[in-house]
Amino acid sequence: MLEPEFRSATAHMWRTEGLLPRYRSYLCTMHAVIRASVPLMELARDRVRQQAFSGDPLAAPLAAYLEEHIQEEEGHDDWLLEDLRAAGGAAGDALGPQPSPLVASLVGAQHYWIEHHHPVALLGYIAVLEGYAPSPGLTGHIARRTGLPAAALRTVQEHSVLDTDHLDELYALLDRLPLTRELEAAVAVSALHSLDALTRLFVRLGRSAATPSPRGAGPVSPMGVTP
């Protein structure tokens, strides 16, 4: 249902015009997302371990999967900062600004569902991030259009390879888990929300940056956020 819009958003985001500054913005935005990955999985792991005492049949296999996946994903946010430096940016470009409400919507929903419903919902989020990883040809496209070195493209390159295997592991886990219809729905709703939020994030990234208006030239929203 949502994939055509997502594909359109990514195609527009990776267009040649203005790609270099947009790629730097992409690295900053994805750092805001990816730095939350390990903490989210740690939260879900700890929560599901608590539920093991109540006899939750998902507890042991889900905790084991999350423990392994945490180790696989550690340090990937550092890759993005290294890529950003190699692309002519600075770590402060990613670490300084407040993450956008779109990032908060994408990541924050998982916190809520982990704490107030069931940690298995996080699997829908993981399925989207790894199921819609960069395509194998994207690294070459960015390099040709921007002239950036391989050192600026590590995250895109690595995830175009790693995430295929990770997705297979996730699907195998979902096949093994004794999910009720309610928990199947939790995973599905999480995945749909995540893909919708990621699409809106990429639509925003795909827009060309407008020239800032002179002070006092027009109305500004109370939150200072452009619609």
C-alpha positions in Angstrom: 0.0 0.0 0.0 2.7 2.4 0.9 5.7 1.2 -1.2 4.9 3.2 -4.4 5.0 6.5 -2.5 8.2 5.4 -0.7 9.9 4.5 -4.0 8.8 7.8 -5.5 10.2 9.8 -2.5 13.6 8.0 -2.6 13.9 8.4 -6.4 13.3 12.1 -6.0 15.7 12.4 -3.0 18.6 10.8 -5.0 18.2 12.9 -8.1 21.4 14.5 -9.4 20.5 18.1 -8.9 21.8 19.4 -5.6 22.8 15.9 -4.5 26.0 16.7 -2.5 24.4 19.0 0.1 21.3 16.7 0.2 23.5 13.7 0.8 25.1 15.5 3.8 21.6 16.2 5.1 20.7 12.5 4.6 23.7 11.5 6.7 22.7 13.9 9.5 19.1 12.7 9.4 19.9 9.0 9.3 22.4 9.5 12.2 19.5 10.9 14.2 17.5 7.7 13.4 20.3 5.1 13.6 21.7 6.3 16.9 18.4 5.3 18.5 18.6 1.7 17.1 20.7 0.0 19.8 18.9 1.9 22.7 15.5 0.8 21.3 16.6 -2.8 21.1 18.1 -2.7 24.6 14.8 -1.3 25.9 12.8 -4.0 24.1 15.2 -6.8 25.3 15.0 -5.6 28.9 11.2 -5.3 28.7 10.7 -8.7 27.2 13.0 -10.3 29.8 10.7 -8.9 32.5 7.8 -10.5 30.7 9.4 -13.9 30.8 8.4 -14.1 34.5 4.8 -14.0 33.5 5.2 -16.9 31.1 5.3 -14.9 27.9 6.2 -17.5 25.2 7.8 -14.8 23.0 10.3 -13.8 25.7 13.2 -16.2 25.2 13.4 -16.2 21.4 12.7 -12.4 21.1 15.3 -11.6 23.8 17.9 -13.8 22.1 17.3 -12.2 18.7 17.6 -8.7 20.1 20.8 -9.5 22.0 22.4 -10.8 18.8 21.1 -7.9 16.7 22.3 -5.3 19.2 25.9 -6.6 18.7 25.4 -6.5 14.9 24.2 -2.9 14.9 26.6 -1.3 17.5 28.7 1.5 16.1 26.7 2.1 12.9 25.9 5.6 14.0 29.7 6.2 14.2 29.9 5.1 10.5 27.5 7.9 9.6 29.6 10.6 11.4 32.8 9.3 9.6 30.9 9.4 6.3 29.8 13.0 7.1 33.3 14.1 7.8 34.6 12.5 4.5 31.8 14.3 2.6 32.9 17.7 3.8 30.7 18.0 6.9 31.3 18.0 10.6 30.1 15.8 13.4 28.4 18.8 14.9 26.1 19.1 11.9 24.5 15.8 13.1 25.0 16.1 16.8 24.1 19.7 17.4 20.6 20.4 15.9 17.4 19.1 17.5 16.2 16.1 15.5 13.1 16.9 13.5 9.5 15.9 14.6 9.5 13.4 11.7 12.5 11.6 13.3 10.7 11.7 16.7 7.6 10.3 15.1 9.5 7.5 13.4 11.5 6.5 16.5 9.3 7.6 19.3 6.3 5.4 18.4 8.5 2.4 19.1 9.3 3.6 22.6 5.6 3.9 23.3 4.7 0.5 22.0 7.6 -1.2 23.7 6.6 0.3 27.1 2.9 0.3 26.8 2.0 -2.6 24.5 4.5 -5.3 23.6 8.2 -5.2 22.6 7.5 -7.4 19.6 6.1 -4.3 17.8 9.8 -3.3 17.3 10.2 -6.1 14.8 7.9 -4.2 12.4 10.2 -1.1 12.6 13.3 -3.3 12.1 11.7 -4.9 9.1 11.2 -1.6 7.4 14.6 -0.2 8.1 16.3 -3.3 6.8 13.8 -4.2 4.2 14.1 -0.8 2.5 17.9 -0.5 2.8 20.0 1.3 0.1 20.0 -0.5 -3.2 23.3 -2.1 -4.4 23.7 0.5 -7.1 23.2 3.6 -4.9 26.8 3.9 -3.8 28.0 4.2 -7.4 25.3 6.7 -8.3 26.2 9.0 -5.4 30.0 8.7 -6.2 29.5 9.5 -9.9 27.2 12.4 -9.3 29.1 14.0 -6.4 32.7 12.9 -6.8 32.8 11.8 -3.2 35.4 9.2 -2.2 34.5 5.7 -0.9 35.2 6.9 2.6 32.1 9.1 2.5 29.9 6.2 1.4 30.6 3.4 3.9 27.2 3.3 5.5 25.3 3.2 2.2 27.6 0.5 0.8 27.6 -1.7 4.0 23.9 -1.6 4.5 23.2 -2.5 0.9 24.9 -5.8 1.7 24.3 -6.5 5.4 20.6 -5.8 5.6 19.6 -8.6 3.2 21.0 -11.2 5.6 19.5 -9.4 8.5 16.1 -9.3 6.9 16.2 -13.1 6.3 17.0 -13.6 10.0 14.1 -11.4 11.0 11.6 -13.2 8.8 12.8 -16.6 10.1 12.2 -15.3 13.6 8.7 -14.1 12.8 8.0 -17.6 11.4 9.1 -19.2 14.6 7.4 -16.9 17.1 4.0 -18.1 18.5 2.3 -14.8 17.6 -1.4 -14.2 18.4 -3.5 -12.3 16.0 -3.2 -9.3 18.2 0.6 -9.4 18.2 0.7 -10.0 14.5 -1.3 -6.8 14.2 1.1 -5.0 16.5 4.0 -5.9 14.2 2.1 -4.9 11.1 0.9 -1.6 12.5 4.5 -0.8 13.6 5.8 -1.6 10.1 3.1 0.5 8.3 3.7 3.4 10.6 7.4 3.2 10.2 7.3 3.1 6.4 4.9 6.0 6.3 7.1 8.1 8.7 10.2 7.1 6.7 8.5 8.2 3.5 7.6 11.6 4.9 11.1 12.0 6.2 12.6 11.2 2.7 10.0 13.6 1.1 11.3 16.3 3.3 15.0 15.5 2.5 14.1 15.5 -1.2 13.0 19.1 -1.2 15.5 21.7 -2.3 16.4 24.0 0.5 14.7 27.3 0.3 16.5 30.6 0.7 15.8 31.9 4.3 13.5 34.9 4.4 14.8 38.1 5.8 13.9 38.7 9.5 10.3 40.0 9.7 9.5 39.2 6.1 6.7 36.8 6.8 4.9 34.7 9.4 6.8 32.0 11.3 5.1 29.0 12.9 5.2 28.8 16.7 7.4 25.8 16.6 9.7 27.2 13.9 9.0 24.2 11.8 8.2 24.4 8.1 5.2 22.3 7.1 
